[in-house]
């Protein structure tokens, strides 16, 4: 990565999700630069840019979702998903999680999904 005036930005870190890399210039270089008011007016640490690691994959997914077939598929998926959540709420009496913390909520969600998947064929044959 290179800033608008040609200064090389160094790789610094991955974001929390591990999906983007942060590139940053030295603060001393940015503070002395004549383009700082336009480039990074409020930064005291130097210009930084986040760049997705999987940019080509993101582009393909964005194009696919924006297509007419993608919009129809997304609509159908939302109907199916809402139906599954409705069944979890009504059949399994899942109004809220009974565990504490993110890990507990994820584990509870997984167990309820497994229970839902096991119950679904039975419900259709009895219904």
DSSP file (Angstrom, degrees, kcal/mol; ACC not computed):
  #  RESIDUE AA STRUCTURE BP1 BP2  ACC     N-H-->O    O-->H-N    N-H-->O    O-->H-N    TCO  KAPPA ALPHA  PHI   PSI    X-CA   Y-CA   Z-CA
    1    1 A X              0   0    0      0, 0.0     8,-2.7     0, 0.0     2,-0.4   0.000 360.0 360.0 360.0 140.0    0.0    0.0    0.0
    2    2 A X  B     -A    8   0A   0      6,-0.2     6,-0.2    23,-0.0    23,-0.0  -0.995 360.0-126.6-132.5 135.7    1.2    3.5   -0.9
    3    3 A X    >   -     0   0    0      4,-3.0     3,-2.1    -2,-0.4     6,-0.0  -0.234  40.9 -91.6 -74.0 170.9   -0.3    6.8    0.2
    4    4 A X  T 3  S+     0   0    0      1,-0.3    -1,-0.1     2,-0.1    -2,-0.0   0.736 127.1  48.6 -58.7 -24.4   -1.3    9.5   -2.3
    5    5 A X  T 3  S-     0   0    0      2,-0.1    -1,-0.3    30,-0.0    -2,-0.0   0.382 125.1 -97.8 -98.4   5.7    2.1   11.2   -2.2
    6    6 A X  S <  S+     0   0    0     -3,-2.1     2,-0.4     1,-0.3    -2,-0.1   0.520  72.9 143.3  98.5   6.4    4.0    7.9   -2.6
    7    7 A X        -     0   0    0      1,-0.1    -4,-3.0    -5,-0.0    -1,-0.3  -0.655  52.2-119.5 -81.6 133.4    4.9    7.0    1.0
    8    8 A X  B     -A    2   0A   0     -2,-0.4     2,-0.4    -6,-0.2    -6,-0.2  -0.540  19.8-144.2 -75.3 132.0    4.8    3.3    1.7
    9    9 A X        -     0   0    0     -8,-2.7    16,-0.2    -2,-0.3     2,-0.2  -0.826  16.8-136.2 -94.6 132.9    2.3    2.1    4.3
   10   10 A X  E     -B   24   0B   0     14,-2.4    14,-2.7    -2,-0.4     2,-0.3  -0.610  21.1-106.3 -89.8 148.4    3.5   -0.8    6.5
   11   11 A X  E     +B   23   0B   0     -2,-0.2    12,-0.2    12,-0.2     3,-0.1  -0.566  44.1 169.1 -69.2 133.0    1.4   -3.8    7.4
   12   12 A X  E     -     0   0B   0     10,-3.3     2,-0.3     1,-0.4    -1,-0.2   0.796  47.2 -30.6-113.4 -52.3    0.4   -3.5   11.0
   13   13 A X  E     -B   22   0B   0      9,-0.9     9,-3.2     0, 0.0    -1,-0.4  -0.987  51.0-102.2-163.7 164.1   -2.3   -6.0   12.1
   14   14 A X  E     -B   21   0B   0     -2,-0.3     7,-0.2     7,-0.2    36,-0.0  -0.667  44.5-109.8 -88.6 153.3   -5.3   -8.0   11.2
   15   15 A X    >   -     0   0    0      5,-2.3     3,-1.2    -2,-0.3    -1,-0.1  -0.212  42.1 -89.1 -73.3 176.8   -8.7   -6.8   12.2
   16   16 A X  T 3  S+     0   0    0      1,-0.3    -1,-0.1     2,-0.1    -2,-0.1   0.860 128.4  45.5 -56.6 -40.1  -10.7   -8.7   15.0
   17   17 A X  T 3  S-     0   0    0      1,-0.0    -1,-0.3     3,-0.0    -2,-0.0   0.555 107.8-122.9 -83.7  -8.0  -12.3  -11.0   12.5
   18   18 A X  S <  S+     0   0    0     -3,-1.2    -2,-0.1     2,-0.2     3,-0.1   0.773  82.8 111.0  72.1  25.7   -9.1  -11.7   10.6
   19   19 A X  S    S+     0   0    0      1,-0.2    34,-3.0    34,-0.1    35,-0.6   0.527  71.0  39.4-108.5  -9.0  -10.7  -10.5    7.3
   20   20 A X  E     - C   0  52B   0     32,-0.3    -5,-2.3    33,-0.1     2,-0.4  -0.995  66.3-138.3-144.3 148.1   -8.8   -7.3    6.7
   21   21 A X  E     -BC  14  51B   0     30,-2.7    30,-2.8    -2,-0.3     2,-0.5  -0.864  17.8-138.6-104.8 138.5   -5.2   -6.1    7.1
   22   22 A X  E     -BC  13  50B   0     -9,-3.2   -10,-3.3    -2,-0.4    -9,-0.9  -0.863  16.0-167.1 -98.7 127.5   -4.4   -2.6    8.4
   23   23 A X  E     -BC  11  49B   0     26,-2.9    26,-2.6    -2,-0.5     2,-0.3  -0.916  11.2-176.9-110.8 139.4   -1.6   -0.7    6.7
   24   24 A X  E     -BC  10  48B   0    -14,-2.7   -14,-2.4    -2,-0.4    24,-0.2  -0.997  20.3-139.8-143.9 143.5   -0.2    2.4    8.4
   25   25 A X        -     0   0    0     22,-2.7     2,-0.1    -2,-0.3   -16,-0.1  -0.579  44.0 -87.9 -90.9 160.6    2.3    5.2    7.7
   26   26 A X     >  -     0   0    0     -2,-0.2     4,-2.0     1,-0.1    21,-0.3  -0.457  31.1-132.1 -67.4 140.8    4.6    6.5   10.3
   27   27 A X  H  > S+     0   0    0     18,-0.3     4,-2.7     1,-0.2     5,-0.2   0.879 105.5  57.0 -62.2 -38.6    3.1    9.4   12.3
   28   28 A X  H  > S+     0   0    0      1,-0.2     4,-1.1     2,-0.2    -1,-0.2   0.879 107.3  48.5 -62.9 -37.3    6.2   11.5   11.9
   29   29 A X  H  > S+     0   0    0     -3,-0.2     4,-0.7     2,-0.2     3,-0.3   0.928 113.9  46.0 -67.3 -44.9    6.0   11.3    8.1
   30   30 A X  H >< S+     0   0    0     -4,-2.0     3,-0.7     1,-0.2     6,-0.2   0.888 108.4  55.4 -66.3 -39.2    2.3   12.2    8.1
   31   31 A X  H 3< S+     0   0    0     -4,-2.7    -1,-0.2     1,-0.2    -2,-0.2   0.813 112.0  43.8 -66.0 -28.8    2.6   15.1   10.5
   32   32 A X  H 3< S+     0   0    0     -4,-1.1    -1,-0.2    -3,-0.3    -2,-0.2   0.562  91.5 109.0 -89.3 -10.0    5.3   16.7    8.2
   33   33 A X    X<  -     0   0    0     -4,-0.7     3,-1.0    -3,-0.7     4,-0.2  -0.434  64.5-144.4 -75.1 139.3    3.3   16.1    5.0
   34   34 A X  T 3  S+     0   0    0      1,-0.2     3,-0.3    -2,-0.1     4,-0.1   0.685  99.6  57.7 -74.0 -17.8    1.7   19.0    3.2
   35   35 A X  T >> S+     0   0    0      1,-0.2     4,-2.7     2,-0.1     3,-1.0   0.387  73.5 104.2 -92.0   3.0   -1.2   16.8    2.1
   36   36 A X  H <> S+     0   0    0     -3,-1.0     4,-1.9     1,-0.2    -1,-0.2   0.871  72.7  59.0 -56.1 -41.9   -2.2   15.9    5.7
   37   37 A X  H 34 S+     0   0    0     -3,-0.3     4,-0.4     1,-0.2    -1,-0.2   0.848 118.0  32.1 -58.6 -31.9   -5.2   18.2    5.9
   38   38 A X  H <4 S+     0   0    0     -3,-1.0    -2,-0.2     2,-0.1    -1,-0.2   0.813 124.9  43.8 -90.1 -33.3   -6.8   16.4    2.9
   39   39 A X  H  < S-     0   0    0     -4,-2.7    -3,-0.2     1,-0.2    -2,-0.2   0.956 137.3  -9.7 -81.5 -54.0   -5.4   12.9    3.5
   40   40 A X    ><  +     0   0    0     -4,-1.9     3,-0.7    -5,-0.2    -1,-0.2  -0.543  67.3 170.3-148.5  74.2   -5.9   12.4    7.3
   41   41 A X  T 3  S+     0   0    0     -4,-0.4    -1,-0.1     1,-0.2    -4,-0.1   0.786  79.8  35.6 -64.2 -30.6   -6.9   15.6    9.0
   42   42 A X  T 3  S+     0   0    0     -6,-0.1     2,-0.3    -5,-0.1    -1,-0.2   0.513  91.5 107.7-102.7  -4.5   -7.8   14.2   12.4
   43   43 A X    <   +     0   0    0     -3,-0.7     4,-0.1    -7,-0.2    -3,-0.1  -0.563  34.1 174.5 -80.8 133.0   -5.2   11.4   12.7
   44   44 A X  S    S+     0   0    0     -2,-0.3    -1,-0.1     2,-0.1   -13,-0.1   0.403  81.0  56.8-107.9  -2.6   -2.3   11.9   15.1
   45   45 A X  S    S-     0   0    0      1,-0.3   -18,-0.3   -15,-0.1   -17,-0.1   0.410 115.6 -94.4-107.4   0.0   -0.9    8.4   14.5
   46   46 A X        -     0   0    0    -19,-0.2    -1,-0.3    -6,-0.1   -19,-0.2  -0.086  55.5 -50.9 101.2 155.8   -0.5    8.5   10.7
   47   47 A X        -     0   0    0    -21,-0.3   -22,-2.7    -4,-0.1     2,-0.3  -0.336  57.4-174.5 -62.5 138.0   -2.7    7.5    7.8
   48   48 A X  E     -C   24   0B   0    -24,-0.2     2,-0.4   -39,-0.1   -24,-0.2  -0.987   9.8-165.7-136.3 151.4   -4.0    4.0    8.0
   49   49 A X  E     -C   23   0B   0    -26,-2.6   -26,-2.9    -2,-0.3     2,-0.5  -0.998  12.8-144.6-135.4 134.6   -6.0    1.9    5.5
   50   50 A X  E     -C   22   0B   0     -2,-0.4     2,-0.5   -28,-0.2   -28,-0.2  -0.892  19.6-170.9 -99.5 128.1   -7.9   -1.3    6.0
   51   51 A X  E     -C   21   0B   0    -30,-2.8   -30,-2.7    -2,-0.5    -2,-0.0  -0.976  23.7-120.7-123.2 123.6   -7.8   -3.7    3.1
   52   52 A X  E >   -C   20   0B   0     -2,-0.5     3,-0.6   -32,-0.3   -32,-0.3  -0.332  11.8-147.7 -61.2 140.0   -9.9   -6.8    2.9
   53   53 A X  T 3  S+     0   0    0    -34,-3.0     3,-0.2     1,-0.2     2,-0.2   0.812  97.2  42.4 -75.7 -30.8   -7.9  -10.0    2.5
   54   54 A X  T 3>  +     0   0    0    -35,-0.6     4,-2.5     1,-0.2    -1,-0.2  -0.363  69.8 145.3-113.7  50.6  -10.5  -11.7    0.4
   55   55 A X  H <> S+     0   0    0     -3,-0.6     4,-2.2     1,-0.2    -1,-0.2   0.866  71.8  51.3 -60.4 -40.5  -11.5   -8.9   -1.9
   56   56 A X  H  > S+     0   0    0     -3,-0.2     4,-2.0     2,-0.2    -1,-0.2   0.875 111.0  48.5 -66.8 -36.4  -12.1  -11.1   -4.9
   57   57 A X  H  > S+     0   0    0     -3,-0.2     4,-2.5     2,-0.2     5,-0.2   0.922 110.6  51.0 -68.0 -43.7  -14.4  -13.4   -2.9
   58   58 A X  H  X S+     0   0    0     -4,-2.5     4,-2.6     1,-0.2    -2,-0.2   0.893 109.6  51.0 -59.9 -39.8  -16.3  -10.4   -1.5
   59   59 A X  H  X S+     0   0    0     -4,-2.2     4,-2.6    -5,-0.2    -1,-0.2   0.928 110.5  48.2 -64.0 -45.3  -16.7   -9.0   -5.1
   60   60 A X  H  X S+     0   0    0     -4,-2.0     4,-2.3     2,-0.2    -2,-0.2   0.915 113.8  46.8 -62.0 -43.2  -18.1  -12.3   -6.4
   61   61 A X  H  X S+     0   0    0     -4,-2.5     4,-2.7     2,-0.2     5,-0.2   0.921 112.3  50.0 -65.7 -43.5  -20.5  -12.7   -3.5
   62   62 A X  H  X S+     0   0    0     -4,-2.6     4,-2.0    -5,-0.2    -2,-0.2   0.919 112.6  47.1 -60.8 -44.4  -21.7   -9.1   -3.8
   63   63 A X  H  X S+     0   0    0     -4,-2.6     4,-0.9     2,-0.2    -1,-0.2   0.904 112.8  49.5 -63.7 -41.1  -22.3   -9.6   -7.6
   64   64 A X  H >< S+     0   0    0     -4,-2.3     3,-0.6     1,-0.2     6,-0.4   0.918 112.5  46.2 -65.6 -43.9  -24.1  -12.8   -7.0
   65   65 A X  H 3< S+     0   0    0     -4,-2.7    -1,-0.2     1,-0.2    -2,-0.2   0.846 110.2  54.8 -68.1 -32.9  -26.4  -11.3   -4.3
   66   66 A X  H 3< S+     0   0    0     -4,-2.0    -1,-0.2    -5,-0.2    -2,-0.2   0.665  90.6  95.1 -75.5 -15.8  -27.1   -8.3   -6.5
   67   67 A X  S <X S-     0   0    0     -4,-0.9     4,-2.3    -3,-0.6     5,-0.2  -0.264  89.7-111.6 -71.5 163.6  -28.3  -10.4   -9.4
   68   68 A X  H  > S+     0   0    0      1,-0.2     4,-2.2     2,-0.2     5,-0.2   0.914 120.0  49.0 -62.0 -43.1  -32.0  -11.2   -9.9
   69   69 A X  H  > S+     0   0    0      1,-0.2     4,-2.5     2,-0.2    -1,-0.2   0.894 110.5  52.0 -63.3 -38.9  -31.5  -14.9   -9.1
   70   70 A X  H  > S+     0   0    0     -6,-0.4     4,-2.5     2,-0.2    -2,-0.2   0.890 108.0  50.5 -64.3 -40.1  -29.6  -13.8   -6.0
   71   71 A X  H  X S+     0   0    0     -4,-2.3     4,-2.1     2,-0.2    -1,-0.2   0.906 112.0  47.6 -65.0 -41.3  -32.4  -11.5   -4.8
   72   72 A X  H  X S+     0   0    0     -4,-2.2     4,-2.5     2,-0.2    -2,-0.2   0.915 113.1  48.5 -64.7 -42.2  -34.9  -14.3   -5.3
   73   73 A X  H  X S+     0   0    0     -4,-2.5     4,-2.5     1,-0.2    -2,-0.2   0.906 110.6  50.6 -64.5 -41.5  -32.7  -16.8   -3.4
   74   74 A X  H  X S+     0   0    0     -4,-2.5     4,-2.0     2,-0.2    -1,-0.2   0.891 110.7  49.6 -63.3 -40.4  -32.1  -14.3   -0.6
   75   75 A X  H  X S+     0   0    0     -4,-2.1     4,-1.6     2,-0.2    -2,-0.2   0.929 112.2  47.3 -63.7 -45.6  -35.9  -13.7   -0.3
   76   76 A X  H  X S+     0   0    0     -4,-2.5     4,-2.2     1,-0.2    -2,-0.2   0.892 110.8  52.7 -63.4 -39.2  -36.6  -17.5   -0.2
   77   77 A X  H  X S+     0   0    0     -4,-2.5     4,-2.8     1,-0.2    -1,-0.2   0.893 105.9  52.9 -64.8 -38.9  -33.9  -18.0    2.4
   78   78 A X  H  X S+     0   0    0     -4,-2.0     4,-2.5     2,-0.2    -1,-0.2   0.880 108.9  50.3 -65.1 -36.0  -35.3  -15.3    4.7
   79   79 A X  H  X S+     0   0    0     -4,-1.6     4,-2.0     2,-0.2    -2,-0.2   0.934 113.5  45.0 -65.6 -45.9  -38.7  -17.1    4.6
   80   80 A X  H  X S+     0   0    0     -4,-2.2     4,-2.2     2,-0.2    -2,-0.2   0.919 114.6  48.7 -63.6 -44.2  -37.2  -20.5    5.4
   81   81 A X  H  X S+     0   0    0     -4,-2.8     4,-2.4     1,-0.2     5,-0.2   0.926 110.8  49.3 -63.9 -45.8  -35.0  -19.0    8.2
   82   82 A X  H  X S+     0   0    0     -4,-2.5     4,-2.4     1,-0.2    -1,-0.2   0.881 110.2  52.5 -62.3 -37.0  -37.9  -17.1    9.8
   83   83 A X  H  X S+     0   0    0     -4,-2.0     4,-2.2     2,-0.2    -1,-0.2   0.915 109.3  48.7 -63.8 -42.5  -40.0  -20.3    9.7
   84   84 A X  H  X S+     0   0    0     -4,-2.2     4,-2.2     2,-0.2    -2,-0.2   0.903 112.0  48.5 -64.7 -41.0  -37.2  -22.2   11.5
   85   85 A X  H  X S+     0   0    0     -4,-2.4     4,-2.2     2,-0.2    -1,-0.2   0.908 109.7  53.1 -65.6 -40.9  -36.9  -19.5   14.1
   86   86 A X  H  X S+     0   0    0     -4,-2.4     4,-2.6     1,-0.2     5,-0.2   0.902 109.1  49.0 -59.8 -41.4  -40.6  -19.5   14.6
   87   87 A X  H  X>S+     0   0    0     -4,-2.2     4,-2.8     2,-0.2     5,-0.8   0.899 109.1  52.7 -65.6 -39.6  -40.6  -23.3   15.2
   88   88 A X  H  X5S+     0   0    0     -4,-2.2     6,-1.1     1,-0.2     4,-0.8   0.905 113.2  44.8 -60.7 -40.5  -37.8  -22.9   17.7
   89   89 A X  H  <5S+     0   0    0     -4,-2.2     4,-0.4     4,-0.2    -2,-0.2   0.929 122.5  34.7 -69.9 -45.5  -39.8  -20.3   19.6
   90   90 A X  H  <5S+     0   0    0     -4,-2.6    -2,-0.2    -5,-0.2    -3,-0.2   0.931 126.5  33.3 -80.7 -45.2  -43.1  -22.2   19.5
   91   91 A X  H  <5S+     0   0    0     -4,-2.8    -3,-0.2    -5,-0.2    -2,-0.1   0.870 129.7  32.7 -81.1 -37.0  -42.1  -25.9   19.8
   92   92 A X  S  <<S-     0   0    0     -5,-0.8    -1,-0.2    -4,-0.8    -3,-0.2   0.371 101.1-126.3-102.2   4.3  -39.0  -25.6   22.0
   93   93 A X        +     0   0    0     -4,-0.4     2,-1.1    -6,-0.2     3,-0.3   0.910  48.0 164.2  52.9  49.0  -40.3  -22.6   24.0
   94   94 A X        +     0   0    0     -6,-1.1    -1,-0.2    -5,-0.2     3,-0.1  -0.703  13.6 145.2-101.7  82.9  -37.1  -20.6   23.2
   95   95 A X  S    S-     0   0    0     -2,-1.1     2,-0.3     1,-0.3    -1,-0.2   0.809  76.0  -9.7 -84.5 -33.2  -38.0  -17.1   24.1
   96   96 A X  S    S-     0   0    0     -3,-0.3    -1,-0.3    -7,-0.1     2,-0.1  -0.977  84.7 -80.8-158.3 163.0  -34.4  -16.3   25.3
   97   97 A X        -     0   0    0     -2,-0.3     8,-0.1     1,-0.1     7,-0.0  -0.377  24.8-155.3 -69.6 146.9  -31.2  -18.1   26.1
   98   98 A X  S    S+     0   0    0      6,-0.1     2,-0.2    -2,-0.1    -1,-0.1   0.407  70.2  75.9-101.1  -0.5  -30.9  -19.8   29.5
   99   99 A X  S    S-     0   0    0      2,-0.1     2,-0.3     5,-0.1    -2,-0.1  -0.646  77.8-116.6-109.3 167.3  -27.1  -19.6   29.6
  100  100 A X     >  +     0   0    0     -2,-0.2     4,-0.7     4,-0.1     5,-0.1  -0.780  67.7  13.6-103.8 147.1  -24.7  -16.7   30.3
  101  101 A X  H  > S-     0   0    0     -2,-0.3     4,-2.2     3,-0.2     5,-0.2   0.157  90.3 -74.8  81.2 165.1  -22.1  -15.2   28.0
  102  102 A X  H  > S+     0   0    0      1,-0.2     4,-2.6     2,-0.2     5,-0.2   0.900 129.0  51.6 -65.2 -42.8  -21.5  -15.5   24.3
  103  103 A X  H  > S+     0   0    0      1,-0.2     4,-2.4     2,-0.2    -1,-0.2   0.907 111.4  48.0 -63.2 -41.0  -20.0  -19.0   24.5
  104  104 A X  H  X S+     0   0    0     -4,-0.7     4,-2.6     2,-0.2    -1,-0.2   0.910 111.9  49.2 -65.0 -42.2  -23.0  -20.2   26.4
  105  105 A X  H  X S+     0   0    0     -4,-2.2     4,-2.4     2,-0.2    -2,-0.2   0.895 111.7  49.2 -64.6 -39.8  -25.5  -18.6   24.0
  106  106 A X  H  X S+     0   0    0     -4,-2.6     4,-2.3     2,-0.2    -2,-0.2   0.916 112.5  47.5 -65.4 -42.5  -23.6  -20.2   21.0
  107  107 A X  H  X S+     0   0    0     -4,-2.4     4,-2.4     2,-0.2    -2,-0.2   0.921 113.1  48.4 -64.1 -43.4  -23.6  -23.6   22.6
  108  108 A X  H  X S+     0   0    0     -4,-2.6     4,-2.4     1,-0.2    -2,-0.2   0.906 110.7  51.1 -64.2 -41.1  -27.3  -23.3   23.4
  109  109 A X  H  X S+     0   0    0     -4,-2.4     4,-2.4     1,-0.2    -1,-0.2   0.920 109.7  50.4 -61.6 -43.6  -28.1  -22.2   19.9
  110  110 A X  H  X S+     0   0    0     -4,-2.3     4,-2.4     1,-0.2    -2,-0.2   0.926 111.2  47.9 -61.4 -45.7  -26.3  -25.1   18.5
  111  111 A X  H  X S+     0   0    0     -4,-2.4     4,-2.6     1,-0.2    -1,-0.2   0.889 112.1  49.5 -63.9 -38.8  -28.1  -27.6   20.7
  112  112 A X  H  X S+     0   0    0     -4,-2.4     4,-2.5     2,-0.2    -1,-0.2   0.882 110.1  51.0 -68.6 -36.2  -31.5  -26.1   19.8
  113  113 A X  H  X S+     0   0    0     -4,-2.4     4,-2.6     2,-0.2    -2,-0.2   0.914 110.7  48.7 -65.5 -41.4  -30.6  -26.3   16.1
  114  114 A X  H  X S+     0   0    0     -4,-2.4     4,-2.2     2,-0.2    -2,-0.2   0.935 112.3  48.8 -62.3 -45.3  -29.7  -29.9   16.5
  115  115 A X  H  X S+     0   0    0     -4,-2.6     4,-2.2     1,-0.2    -2,-0.2   0.904 111.1  50.3 -59.4 -41.9  -32.9  -30.5   18.4
  116  116 A X  H  X S+     0   0    0     -4,-2.5     4,-2.0     1,-0.2    -2,-0.2   0.925 110.3  49.4 -61.9 -45.7  -34.9  -28.7   15.7
  117  117 A X  H  X S+     0   0    0     -4,-2.6     4,-0.7     1,-0.2    -1,-0.2   0.851 112.6  47.7 -64.8 -34.4  -33.2  -30.8   12.9
  118  118 A X  H  X S+     0   0    0     -4,-2.2     4,-0.6     1,-0.2    -1,-0.2   0.855 115.2  45.2 -73.2 -34.7  -34.0  -34.0   14.7
  119  119 A X  H  X S+     0   0    0     -4,-2.2     4,-2.5    -5,-0.2    -2,-0.2   0.788  95.7  77.6 -78.0 -27.5  -37.6  -33.0   15.3
  120  120 A X  H  X S+     0   0    0     -4,-2.0     4,-2.0     1,-0.2     5,-0.2   0.890  94.4  44.1 -58.9 -49.9  -38.4  -31.7   11.8
  121  121 A X  H  X S+     0   0    0     -4,-0.7     4,-1.8     1,-0.2    -1,-0.2   0.891 114.8  51.7 -62.7 -35.8  -38.8  -35.1   10.0
  122  122 A X  H  X S+     0   0    0     -4,-0.6     4,-1.6     1,-0.2    -2,-0.2   0.909 108.0  51.3 -64.0 -42.9  -40.9  -36.4   12.9
  123  123 A X  H  X S+     0   0    0     -4,-2.5     4,-1.6     1,-0.2    -1,-0.2   0.893 109.7  50.0 -62.5 -40.6  -43.2  -33.3   12.8
  124  124 A X  H  < S+     0   0    0     -4,-2.0    -1,-0.2     1,-0.2    -2,-0.2   0.877 110.4  48.9 -68.6 -36.2  -43.8  -33.6    9.0
  125  125 A X  H  < S+     0   0    0     -4,-1.8    -1,-0.2     1,-0.2    -2,-0.2   0.785 118.4  40.0 -74.3 -25.6  -44.7  -37.3    9.3
  126  126 A X  H  <        0   0    0     -4,-1.6    -1,-0.2     1,-0.2    -2,-0.2   0.671 360.0 360.0 -92.1 -19.1  -47.2  -36.7   12.2
  127  127 A X     <        0   0    0     -4,-1.6    -1,-0.2    -5,-0.2    -2,-0.1   0.465 360.0 360.0 -78.5 360.0  -48.6  -33.5   10.8
